[in-house]
């Protein structure tokens, strides 16, 4: 499977019915504050080719995926103890979010077969395939404490896949497509079912978004060439993601009540994504170091 040609794709790669859609713009105050966090590097020992950290819950449990020469697999990090989270037989996979009950969502694939979403709960995997034969691959990106899931379905094998976001609740899909976007990805969901993610406009630029009460709001870091929103806290409404500067450097951001905190990255890094946060203000993400991806935990 080929991913979209965007530097803001977290993992693999990874119309609207029943919604009243409108586009609005988030407020644009900026408060750079990269030094406000203490960073800890996260590296799964099995990840010989890198570690990409996903989300973090209020207990400090972190999920993500590790990379090897032959593929990838999801992991759960509990205080430095790593457990692989990928169904048996999978050749690629990733754990993308964990809620406060310890339920984990992600994706896996076997060989060249279409990607399959999974929910891992109480030691058991539940696989969910794409409900649309024309949209053959699927992943679960986010899960809240009620078990409602946000994710993305996309075309297999396309040079620039037609990403479509969705909310998955009680076994049913509700699709999300940002107005006039060429693709939409839904990557995080709060306990109030507010969804965040990213979309690409007709000019090929990537923007973040928030979706709540049937309305989309664009999220763009002021001065950035591209922005993507990856995660949202469970109850406090803070949003995290990444943006690209005109220099090509990529940094994480935090959006809280209309104010951006920018330049979030481990010291010296010019390529970092913030992918998740919890209600304690802890951030998870990953950055490029010595040619490979490494995860990080950033605590205020």
C-alpha positions as a printed Julia matrix, in Angstrom:
300×3 Matrix{Float64}:
   0.0     0.0    0.0
   1.23    3.47  -0.87
   0.65    6.41   1.41
  -0.46    9.84   0.38
   2.39   12.12  -0.61
   2.33   14.11   2.6
   4.84   14.52   5.41
   1.93   14.61   7.85
   0.91   10.93   7.67
   1.4     9.37  11.1
   1.28    5.74  10.13
   0.7     3.81   7.07
  -1.16    4.84   5.38
  -2.53    4.81   6.42
 -20.39   11.0    0.63
 -21.19   12.73   3.9
 -24.67   11.68   5.05
 -26.67   13.2    7.86
 -24.32   16.07   8.66
 -24.73   19.82   8.36
 -21.32   21.04   7.19
 -19.77   24.47   7.46
 -16.16   25.65   7.58
 -14.86   28.07  10.2
 -11.35   29.21  11.13
  -9.77   28.72  14.55
  -8.38   31.75  16.37
  -4.71   32.5   15.74
  -2.92   33.69  18.87
   0.56   32.16  19.16
   2.69   31.6   22.25
   5.98   29.76  21.44
   7.03   27.75  24.47
   9.08   24.68  23.56
  11.12   24.91  26.77
   8.09   24.36  29.02
   8.4    20.56  28.75
  10.75   17.89  30.05
  11.38   15.3   27.35
  11.98   11.56  27.72
  12.89    9.42  24.7
  10.81    6.29  24.05
  12.3     3.43  22.03
  10.8    -0.06  21.85
  13.79   -2.48  21.98
  12.23   -4.5   19.15
  12.13   -1.43  16.91
  15.46   -1.83  15.14
  14.33    0.65  12.49
  12.56    3.1   14.74
   9.7     3.83  17.16
   6.67    6.01  16.45
   4.68    6.96  19.53
   0.92    7.43  19.24
  -1.34    8.41  22.16
  -1.18    8.5   25.95
  -3.96    8.01  28.52
  -4.36    9.57  31.95
  -2.46    6.68  33.59
   0.56    7.46  31.42
   0.17    4.32  29.27
   1.47    4.96  25.75
   0.81    3.16  22.48
   2.46    3.35  19.08
   4.29    1.2   16.59
   7.83   -0.06  16.23
   9.59   -0.57  12.9
  11.78   -3.49  11.81
  13.49   -4.55   8.61
  10.52   -6.77   7.78
   7.57   -4.62   8.83
   5.99   -3.0   11.85
   3.89   -3.84  14.92
   2.0    -2.0   17.62
   3.18   -1.65  21.2
   1.95   -0.7   24.65
   4.44    1.06  26.93
   3.67    0.84  30.66
   6.38    2.64  32.6
   9.09    1.4   30.25
   7.77   -2.16  29.86
   6.85   -2.81  26.21
   4.19   -5.29  25.07
   3.49   -6.01  21.41
  -0.1    -5.2   20.41
  -0.76   -6.72  17.0
  -2.89   -9.77  16.04
  -1.01  -13.0   15.35
   0.0   -13.48  11.73
   0.11   -9.79  10.86
   3.11   -8.57   8.87
   2.45   -4.89   9.62
   0.51   -3.12  12.31
   0.24   -0.24  14.72
  -1.49    0.67  18.0
  -2.75    4.23  17.6
  -4.8     5.15  20.68
  -5.64    3.95  24.17
  -8.47    5.13  26.41
  -8.64    5.28  30.2
 -10.11    1.76  30.38
  -7.07    0.39  28.57
  -8.91   -0.31  25.3
  -6.55    0.04  22.32
  -7.32    0.67  18.65
  -5.18    0.47  15.57
  -4.69   -1.45  12.35
  -2.92   -4.49  10.92
  -2.31   -6.14   7.57
  -1.23   -9.56   6.35
   1.08   -9.37   3.37
  -0.45   -7.31   0.57
  -4.03   -7.79   1.77
  -6.14   -4.72   2.62
  -5.52   -3.11   5.98
  -7.91   -4.11   8.81
  -8.86   -2.07  11.88
  -8.83   -3.59  15.35
 -10.07   -3.0   18.88
  -8.04   -4.68  21.64
  -9.99   -5.04  24.89
  -9.65   -7.41  27.86
  -6.94   -9.37  26.06
  -8.99   -9.99  22.91
  -8.82   -8.53  19.41
 -11.92   -7.54  17.46
 -11.21   -7.05  13.76
 -13.27   -4.64  11.64
 -12.96   -4.66   7.86
 -13.99   -1.89   5.5
 -17.78   -1.79   5.05
 -17.38   -0.5    1.48
 -15.94   -2.76  -1.2
 -14.58    0.28  -3.06
 -12.77    1.56   0.06
 -10.74   -1.49   0.83
  -8.44   -0.53   3.72
  -9.32    0.88   7.11
  -7.75    1.9   10.41
  -9.03    2.93  13.82
  -7.12    6.06  14.89
  -8.78    7.23  18.12
 -11.04    5.94  20.9
 -12.71    7.8   23.76
 -13.78    6.52  27.17
 -17.24    5.55  25.87
 -15.7     3.33  23.22
 -16.62    5.61  20.3
 -13.95    5.43  17.61
 -12.58    7.84  14.99
 -10.73    6.53  11.98
 -10.02    6.58   8.29
 -10.92    4.46   5.29
  -8.81    4.73   2.15
  -8.33    3.27  -1.3
  -5.71    0.57  -1.62
  -2.89    1.0   -4.09
  -3.67    4.55  -5.22
  -0.84    7.06  -5.58
  -2.87    9.57  -3.57
  -5.55    7.6   -1.69
  -9.05    8.97  -1.24
  -8.99    9.22   2.53
 -12.41    9.47   4.19
 -12.78    9.99   7.93
 -15.46    8.37  10.04
 -16.97    7.97  13.49
 -17.66    4.33  14.47
 -20.26    3.93  17.21
 -22.41    0.95  18.21
 -21.29   -0.91  15.08
 -22.28    1.85  12.65
 -20.17    4.22  10.52
 -20.83    7.95  10.07
 -18.55    9.41   7.41
 -16.72   12.74   7.64
 -15.5    14.75   4.67
 -14.27   18.3    5.05
 -16.06   20.54   2.51
 -14.3    20.57  -0.9
 -11.36   18.54   0.47
  -9.53   16.0   -1.68
  -9.1    13.79   1.39
 -10.11   13.82   5.05
  -8.52   11.86   7.92
 -10.11   11.59  11.38
  -7.4    10.84  13.94
  -8.6    11.73  17.46
 -11.83   11.88  19.46
 -12.72   13.35  22.86
 -15.23   12.11  25.42
 -17.76   14.59  24.0
 -17.27   13.04  20.52
 -15.36   16.05  19.19
 -13.17   14.77  16.36
  -9.86   16.16  15.08
  -7.81   15.3   12.04
  -6.55   16.7    8.77
  -7.69   17.42   5.25
  -6.07   18.37   1.96
  -7.4    21.26  -0.1
  -7.62   21.5   -3.89
  -4.19   23.17  -3.98
  -2.61   20.14  -2.29
  -2.06   21.8    1.1
  -2.76   19.98   4.37
  -4.78   21.6    7.16
  -6.0    20.46  10.54
  -9.64   20.43  11.57
 -11.98   19.99  14.49
 -15.48   18.56  14.03
 -18.24   19.01  16.62
 -22.03   19.37  16.55
 -22.11   18.81  12.78
 -19.64   21.61  11.98
 -16.02   21.66  10.84
 -13.5    24.23  12.07
 -10.16   24.61  10.25
  -6.98   24.54  12.35
  -3.93   26.3   10.9
  -0.85   27.37  12.83
  -0.2    31.02  11.81
   2.65   31.28   9.33
   2.82   27.52   8.72
   2.82   26.04   5.24
   0.86   22.98   6.43
  -0.86   21.86   9.65
  -2.28   18.55  10.88
  -4.24   17.89  14.11
  -3.5    14.43  15.55
  -5.08   14.26  18.98
  -7.48   15.82  21.46
  -7.62   15.43  25.24
 -10.42   13.38  26.79
 -12.22   16.18  28.62
 -10.25   19.46  28.53
 -10.55   20.18  24.79
  -6.84   20.77  24.11
  -5.67   19.74  20.63
  -2.2    18.68  19.48
  -0.6    18.14  16.12
   2.24   19.21  13.86
   3.0    21.98  11.4
   5.63   22.73   8.79
   7.51   26.01   8.64
   8.62   27.71   5.43
  12.14   26.44   6.17
  10.87   22.85   5.99
  11.25   22.24   9.73
   8.35   20.34  11.36
   7.34   20.97  14.98
   4.53   20.01  17.29
   1.84   22.35  18.55
  -0.73   22.56  21.33
  -3.97   24.49  20.81
  -5.77   25.5   24.01
  -8.74   27.89  24.04
  -7.65   29.51  20.78
  -3.98   29.95  21.75
  -1.23   27.98  20.0
   1.89   26.81  21.81
   4.38   26.09  19.05
   7.92   24.76  18.43
   7.31   21.67  20.58
  10.18   19.26  19.93
  13.08   17.64  21.79
  16.15   19.86  21.89
  17.85   20.24  18.52
  15.17   18.43  16.52
  13.73   20.04  13.41
  11.41   17.13  12.6
   8.91   16.29  15.35
   5.2    15.47  15.62
   3.0    15.7   18.72
   0.48   12.88  18.3
  -1.38   12.68  21.6
  -2.03   14.16  25.02
  -3.91   13.32  28.19
  -5.89   15.37  30.67
  -2.75   15.86  32.8
  -1.09   17.88  30.03
   1.42   15.13  29.13
   2.29   14.99  25.43
   3.37   12.03  23.3
   4.98   12.14  19.87
   8.0    11.19  17.87
  10.98   12.86  16.22
  13.83   12.12  13.85
  17.19   11.37  15.47
  20.26    9.76  13.91
  18.25    8.95  10.83
  15.45    7.01  12.54
  12.21    7.85  14.33
  12.17    7.86  18.13
   9.23    8.41  20.42
   9.07   10.99  23.17
   7.08   11.85  26.27
   6.9    15.55  27.12
   5.76   16.49  30.61
   4.94   20.08  31.64
